[in-house]
């Protein structure tokens, strides 16, 4: 898994340091990332030698990039490690508070907060960034490359059409040949909306009514053309609608990408992601981050279905507002929205206490109880 590229002085990232039960040595964990597993193993041997212990390996199914977590023992008396033995509890509380404010499910929020508390970076946002990079996949969409073929799928109202227009505009600005298609004949005005946007960009939209028609048209498109396919909003609880979508996805030699609204309920996002994940979807695109104050849906969907985050959109402007998103970007988004939420809270009486973490947890549990059906 890989976040958006950024300059680094070394090809690995130190993730956390844990003390073994003997108290005499500590196990230093380091993460190595490379273009493939073989290159990552080369980095491990170069840095840690043949005595390294491989803790875990992971390969991004989209890009092929590999991540290896490896360990080596180190004397606990080493003065270079003194600063990492500090109690992580304040950082745990800060990260947990941030995640709960976003409505992240409690079990996931606690796990991520604990992982962040164990991180070496000293600031909460840096620790959360490291945790997101380790726990989740990031595989940004790049429509500036030749031969990209994507079909956007998702529930009604997710923002698939506008997201598709943004991707098309990005590809056209990179001087790529683009073909737009739609299978959305259900929603009133769907074809007209996409056609209007396409006309502004000097493009045409091909309408396909059946899976066979889609397959036949796709076979005639030049291989280097970027192909972007819109699809109707699908109720993930309807077997009929999901079966129809499955036929189109199977017919099109294109990667299905799930599109979700950033502001949807986190538990619902988790259910939707799992349902669409059964179609073989590996990546998702999040829309309307500019209009969402609480974005726990992003983490909930990534966690439940193991989806890689492919990007976010945050503007109603059809030409702008698509952002390839990595772990640092997502951490910034979450912390930025927490600041916005705090600024928007009603002013309290002077001298009143701020809500503590226990109050946030109680509020979170009440929200979950309201969302769950009564027993019996």
N, C-alpha and C positions, 0 to 999 in steps of 0.2 A: 504494500500500500504506500501511497505517496501523496504528499501535499504539494501545493504549488511551489515551484522551484524558488529557492532563495539562497544567497551566498552563504557558504559555511566554510570554516577553516579546516574542517576535518570531515571524513566521510561517515562518521558515526555520531550518535547522540547519547550521552551518558544519561541513563533513565532513572535508576534509583539505587540506593545502597541499603542493604539489610544486614543486620548482625546475626551471626549464627548463634545457636543455643549455648555454645561453649563460652562465648564472650571473648575468646582469644583472637578469632579471625572474623572478618566480614566477607560476605560474598558481594563483589562489585558487579553489577549488571550493566552491560552496555548493549546498545542497539546499533546494528549495522544495516545500512540500506544500499542497494546497488541495482543495476539494470536487470540482473537475473540472479538466480540462486548461486551459481558457480562464482560469480564475481563477489557476491556477499561473503561466501566462505573464504575467498582469498583475503578479504579485508580482515576477517576474524583471525585467521592464522598469522597475518602480518602484525596485528596489534597484540594478540593474546598468546600466540604461540600454539604448540601442539597440546598444551595442558588445558586449553579452554574447554569449558563445559557448555554444550549447546542446550539452552533452556527451551527455546521454541523457534520455529520457522514459519513464515507465512509468505505466500506468493500472490500478488494481485492478479485476479483472473482476467482483468482487462488489459493491463499494460505489461504483465509478466515480471514487473519489478518485485524484488524480494526483500524481506526484512528478517533478520536473524537476531534473536536476543541470546547473548552469550555471557558467560560468567567466568570470573577468576577470583581466587581467594587472595585476601590481602590482610596484612597484620593490622589489627585494630588500633595499635599504638601509632600507626603512621600519622604524623601531624597534618598531612595534607587532607586527611579525611575528617578532621575534627569538626569542621563546620557543618557536616551533614548529619551529625548525631543530635541535632537540636530537635526539640519536641515539635511534631508537625500539627498538633491539635488546632491552633488558630487558623492555619491554612485549610484544614479539613472543614472547619465551620464556615469559612468564607466561601469556599467552593460549593459546599452543600447549600448554603443560603442562595447563591446565584442560581443553582440548578432548580431548587424548589420554587423560586420566584418564576421560573419559566414553565413550571408545571411538569417537570420531568418526573416520571414514576419513581416512587421512593426507593425501591430496591436498586434501580439503575443509578439514581442520584447518589446514594450512599456508597455504592461500589466505585463510581468515578471520583467521588470526593476522597475516598480512602487512597485510591491510586495516586491522586494528585498530591495528597499529603506525604506520600512516600517518595515523591519526586525530589531530585536535587535542586532544580530551579527554586529560588527563594520567593518570588512573587506569585500570588495566586493565579494570575492570568498566564504566566509562563508555565506553571505546573499544570494548569488545565490544558494548555496547548499540547504539552508533552503527552498527557494522558489521552487526549483525543487522537493524537497521531498513532499511539500504540494500540488503542482499543477499536478504532474504526478505520474503514477504508475510504480513501479519497482518490477519485479517478476523473479529473476534469474533462469535460467534453471539449474537443478541439475541432471545430468545423472549418478551420483554416487549412486543414490537411485534406489531401485528395481522398476520394472514395469513402467518405463518411456517409453512412446510411442509417438513419435513425427513425423509429416510429415512436411517437410520444403517446403514452397511455396513462390512464388514471381515472379517478372518480369525477363526476360532474362538477363543474365549477372550479377545477384545480388551476386553470389558467394555461392549458395546453396550447391553445391557438396562439396566444400572445407570446408564449415562450418560443414556439416554433418560428414566429416572425422575427424575434430577436436573434435566434440562431441563424436564420437566413440572411438577415442584414449583416451579421458578423462575417459570414462566409463570403458574401458579395463584396464587402469592403476589403477582404483579402484577395479579391479578384478570382474567386472560385466560381465554376459553373454550378448553378443550383437548379434542382427540380423540386417543385412543391407538389404534394399530393394530399388528398383528403379522402377519408372513408366516412366522415361524419355527415350523414344525411338525416340524422335524427333531430338534432337540436335546431330549432327555428333560427334561421339567419346565419348558421355556422359557415356554410359555403360562401355566402355573400360577404361575411366579415373577413374571411381569409382572402377571398378574391380582391377585396378592396385594398387590403394591405399589400398584396402581391402586385397590384397595379401600380401602387406608389413606387415600388422597387423595380418596376419594369419586368415583372415575372408573370407567368401564367400558372394556373392551378389545374391539375388533372384530377378529375373526380372518378373514383372507383366504387362501384356498388357491390361487388362481390370479391371474395378472396381470389378466385381464379383470374378475374379481370386485373386485380392488383399484380399478381404474379406475372401475367403476360406483359403488362406495361413495364414492369421493373426489368424484365429481360431485355427490353429494347433501349434502356438508358445506358449511355456510355459509362464505362467503369470508373473514370476519374471524376464523374459528376457527384457533387454532394446532394444526397437525396434526403428530404425531410418530409415525414408523413404524419398528418394529423389524424386522430381517431376520435370516435364519440366518447363522451363520458360514460363510464360503465359502473353500475352498481355491483360492488364486489360480493354482495350477498345473493345476487341472482345468478344461478347456474347457467341460465340461458344466455344472458348477456356476456358472461365470462367465456362461455364456449364460443360465441360468435367472435369475440376479440381474439381468442386463441387461434381460430381459423385464419384470421388476417395476419396475426403475428407469424404463424407458421408459413403462410404463403409468401410473405415478403422477406427477401434476403437482407434484412435490416435488424439492427439491435433495438429491442424494446427498452425504452427508458421511462420509468415511472415518474409522474409529475404530481407533486403534492403541494398544498397551500401551507405556508409556514405557520399560519395562525390556527390550524385545526386542532382539535382536542388530541392530546398526546396518546391516550389509550386507543382512540379511534384510528389515529395514524398508524399505530402498531398493528392493529387488525387489518387495515387496508394494505399495508406493506407486505404482511405475510400472505394475504390472498393473492396479490399480484406477483409476489415472489414465486408462487407456484408455476407461473408462466415462464420461468427461467430468467426473470429480470435480474440484472446484476447492479444496475446504477439507478439513481434517482436524482431528479432536479427539483429544487424547492423554489416556489414562486412567492411573490408579495411579501418579501421580508421587510419592505418599507412600511407596510400596513399592519404588521404583526408586532404586538408588544411582548407576547410570550411565545417562545419557539421551542418548547419541549418536544413538539411533534417531530422535529428533525432528528434528535437523538433517539427518540422512541422507535421511529421507523427504521433507522440505521441498525439499531440493536436487535429488533425483533426478526428482521429478515436478512440481516447481514449485508445490507445494500451499501454500495460505495456512493459517496456524495459526488455528483458530477458537476454541480454548479448551483448558483442561486440567481434569482432575478429580484430587483428591488426598485422598479420604476414602471410607470404606465407608458412611458415613451417607447414605441415599438422599435426604434432604432438603437436604443441604448438600454443599459441596465441589466445585462447578463454578465455574471461574474464567475469565472472558474474559481472554485472554493476549496482551499486546503484547511488543515487543522488550525493554523494561525488565524486565518480569516474567520473560521467558525467561532473560535474563542473570542475574537474581537467582537463579532456579531452578538454573542451571548452577553458579554460584559457590557457592551455599549447599550444594549436594550435594558439591562438591569439599571444602569445609570438613568436611562430615560424613564423607566418605571418609577424609580425612587423620586425623580424630580416631579413626576405627575401625581404623586400621592397627596391627598389633602393635608393641609398644614395642621399640626397637632397643637394643642394648648401648650403654652410655654411651661417647661418643667416636666411635661409628660415623658414617660419612658418610650424609647424606640422598641418596636417588636423584636424579641430575641428569637434565637433559632428554634427554641421549643414551641413558640407561638406559630412560627412558620410551619413546623412539622404538624402541629395540631390542625392548622388551617388546611394543609395538604390532605390529611387523612379525612377531614370532613368533606372535602371536594370529592375524594374517591368514594366515600360512602354514599353520597348523593347520586353519583354516576352509576353505582351498582344496583341491580334490582333487588327488591326485598326478598328474603327467603320465604319459601312456602308457596 
